[in-house]
Amino acid sequence: MTDQKRAALGLSLPVLVLLALLAVPRVVLHDLSVIAPGTFVNWLLVFVPPLVWIAVVLVQRVPNPFVTLLVVGIIYGVFLALGHQLLWSLSFGDDQPTLGGNLSDLAPGAQAVIIRGFSVLSSLVTGTIVGALSGLVALVAQRLLHVRT
């Protein structure tokens, strides 16, 4: 990352990646069925990483927390997609998802490509939304706290 990009984001690339990695344990534990949705541990693993992201950008006084956390969210989305793809067989076992309706006649390989493709897209969108919402909260908090960069 160039000094100009680092200055614009307020954090170095390794720090952005480390922040995104904070959210990865939930992906792994969920895909391996170690934690279930709706549990307290799952709740912690969902909300603590973005709260840490917000705290870091506020403490570091990044120039634009929205943009910085949007980038963190996009990186998280990439990790989310990779995690789901790498753990796909362990997550679904012999009960692989299939398409329905008119698409149910497609070859299993074609169905897998479509389903996995949409899974990747969904992961990228999810990460981006988490980053954008976290960035919006951080931006509002920065303005309310009068944190000057």
VENGI-V587768 format. One record per residue. N is the residue number from 0. RES is the residue in one letter. SS is DSSP state (~ for helix, > for strand, _ for the rest). OMEGA is omega in radians with two decimals (NA if undefined). NEAR is the number of other C-alpha atoms within 8 Angstrom. Layout:
[[N,RES,SS,OMEGA,NEAR] [N,RES,SS,OMEGA,NEAR]]
//
This chain:
[[0,M,_,-3.14,6] [1,T,_,3.12,5] [2,D,~,3.14,6] [3,Q,~,3.11,6] [4,K,~,3.12,8] [5,R,~,3.13,12] [6,A,~,-3.14,9] [7,A,~,-3.11,8] [8,L,~,3.11,13] [9,G,_,-3.14,13] [10,L,_,3.12,10] [11,S,_,3.12,9] [12,L,~,3.11,8] [13,P,~,3.12,6] [14,V,~,3.09,8] [15,L,~,3.14,12] [16,V,~,3.13,11] [17,L,~,3.08,8] [18,L,~,3.12,12] [19,A,~,-3.13,13] [20,L,~,3.11,10] [21,L,_,-3.10,8] [22,A,_,-3.06,13] [23,V,~,-3.13,12] [24,P,~,3.13,9] [25,R,~,3.13,10] [26,V,~,-3.10,11] [27,V,~,-3.10,11] [28,L,~,3.10,10] [29,H,~,-3.11,11] [30,D,~,3.11,12] [31,L,_,-3.14,10] [32,S,_,3.08,8] [33,V,_,3.07,7] [34,I,_,-3.14,10] [35,A,_,3.06,8] [36,P,_,3.09,7] [37,G,_,3.12,6] [38,T,_,-3.13,8] [39,F,~,-3.14,6] [40,V,~,3.09,7] [41,N,~,3.13,12] [42,W,~,3.10,10] [43,L,~,-3.10,8] [44,L,~,3.09,11] [45,V,~,-2.96,10] [46,F,~,-3.10,8] [47,V,~,-3.14,8] [48,P,~,3.10,11] [49,P,~,3.08,12] [50,L,~,3.06,9] [51,V,~,3.10,9] [52,W,~,-3.10,11] [53,I,~,3.14,14] [54,A,~,-3.12,9] [55,V,~,-3.10,8] [56,V,~,3.10,14] [57,L,~,3.13,12] [58,V,~,-3.13,6] [59,Q,_,3.10,7] [60,R,_,3.13,10] [61,V,_,-3.08,12] [62,P,_,-3.13,9] [63,N,_,-3.09,10] [64,P,~,3.14,15] [65,F,~,-3.11,13] [66,V,~,-3.13,10] [67,T,~,-3.11,14] [68,L,~,3.00,15] [69,L,~,3.11,15] [70,V,~,3.10,11] [71,V,~,3.13,13] [72,G,~,3.11,15] [73,I,~,3.09,12] [74,I,~,3.08,12] [75,Y,~,3.11,16] [76,G,~,3.08,14] [77,V,~,3.10,11] [78,F,~,3.11,11] [79,L,~,3.12,13] [80,A,~,3.12,13] [81,L,~,3.14,9] [82,G,~,3.14,11] [83,H,~,-3.12,12] [84,Q,~,-3.13,9] [85,L,~,-3.10,7] [86,L,_,-3.05,11] [87,W,~,-3.08,10] [88,S,~,3.11,9] [89,L,~,-3.11,8] [90,S,~,-3.06,9] [91,F,~,-3.12,9] [92,G,_,-3.14,8] [93,D,_,-3.09,5] [94,D,_,-3.11,5] [95,Q,_,3.12,7] [96,P,_,3.10,7] [97,T,_,3.10,9] [98,L,_,3.11,8] [99,G,_,3.10,6] [100,G,~,-3.11,5] [101,N,~,-3.10,5] [102,L,~,-3.12,8] [103,S,~,3.13,9] [104,D,~,3.11,5] [105,L,_,3.08,7] [106,A,_,-3.14,6] [107,P,~,3.12,7] [108,G,~,3.11,6] [109,A,~,3.09,8] [110,Q,~,-3.14,13] [111,A,~,3.13,10] [112,V,~,-3.14,8] [113,I,~,-3.10,8] [114,I,~,3.13,11] [115,R,~,3.09,9] [116,G,~,3.10,8] [117,F,~,3.06,8] [118,S,~,3.10,10] [119,V,~,3.13,11] [120,L,~,3.13,9] [121,S,~,3.12,8] [122,S,~,3.13,12] [123,L,~,3.11,14] [124,V,~,3.14,9] [125,T,~,3.12,9] [126,G,~,3.14,15] [127,T,~,3.12,14] [128,I,~,3.10,10] [129,V,~,3.11,11] [130,G,~,-3.13,16] [131,A,~,3.13,13] [132,L,~,3.09,8] [133,S,~,3.13,15] [134,G,~,3.10,15] [135,L,~,3.10,10] [136,V,~,3.14,9] [137,A,~,3.13,14] [138,L,~,3.11,11] [139,V,~,3.13,8] [140,A,~,3.12,8] [141,Q,~,-3.14,11] [142,R,~,-3.13,8] [143,L,~,3.14,7] [144,L,~,-3.12,6] [145,H,_,3.11,6] [146,V,_,-3.12,9] [147,R,_,3.09,5] [148,T,_,NA,5]]
//
